[in-house]
Amino acid sequence: MASVSVRDVAALAGVSMGTVSNVLNHPDKVSSATVARVQSAVEKLGFVPNGVARQLRAGISNSIGLVVLDAANPFFTDLASGAEARAAERHHTVLVGNSSQDPARETAYLDLFEQQRVRGVLLSPVGDVLPRLERLHHRGIPSVLVDRQAGDPGFSSVSVDDVAGGRLATTHLVSLGHRRIVFVGGPFRLRQVSDRLAGARSATKHRPDTSIEFVETESLTVEAGHTAGQEIRARTTNDRPDAVFAANDLVALGLLQAFMHQGSIKVPEEIALIGYDDITFASAAVVPLSSVRQPSHRIGSTSVELLLREADGGKEPRHIVFQPELVVRASTGR
């Protein structure tokens, strides 16, 4: 079936195509009788305005592209929710793409957003994307790095101090008397993971009695955490750590599942466990998880604010870094 056009609506309503356009975009310029006639024709024909085409002709889009590392992670769900809420206040929509930590998928979404000439792009990157952001900038599409500090001061960013967060989690474990600590997460090419590990190491730098071992995972998922937990569970008692710091809460939940399999390892009596992000599921786990909280919703809303500021002509990039917060629950004891 052929699509209905503005010409079809105009013919049925007995008006010009320009009048139809005014009814759709500037109804205040048209008499109420004409508006009613055009709207009746629209309903009868099932006409759907092509907003994308209209935006391309005008050269201005009200869509914002957002690419997240993992849409299955509630942290990014909350971040996207914050972005959508702030965008809606400014009469914009958010188009969300999930890279799944895959550089090729990330590139595909950036290509799509560039083709659609979105108002701007929010990106939680997998690797080095600065050359691509430069290209978008030259096309008049601003971008803001999300959950990642910019390696180039020419691009705005909204992030959390993950080094401080890693230090916060590990200092907590050390304060409870734990000396054999394992950091679980990955891949290490993700800046968030490497920063959290750097923070963990800094917390034990001047403690020769405390060791930090790291176990790299292929992803930051429950499944990856469960696999790492099985490996730790298979060790002899003397080779096991007395505490584990997971790079995020999903990994921590997988570790918890593996540790508690048939009562193998008691948490926190035998191994204390702390995660990162403080997602909703952390407090609802069978052993409520201690975690390092990030203001995910606020990160999303602030990112949109910076992006639209630049899209509206703001010249100076801004770099906003939020501070993480320690949340102590049963998985590390109290």
Protein Blocks (a to p, Z undefined) as FASTA:
>chain_A
ZZddfklmmmmnopafklmmmmmmmmmlpcfklmmmmmmmmmmnopacdfklmmmmnopa
cbdcdddfblklmklmmmmmmmmmmmmmnopacddddeklpaklmmmmmmmmmmnopabd
cdddfblcklmmmmmmmnopacddehiacfbfkbccddddfklmmmmmmmmmmmnopabd
cdddddfklmklmmmmmmmmmmmmmmmkbccdddddfbdcfklmmmmmmmmmmpcfklpc
fbdcdfbfklmmmmmmmmmgghlaacfklmccddehjaaklmmpmbdcddddddfklmmm
mmmmmmmmmmnopabdcdddddddddddfknoZZ
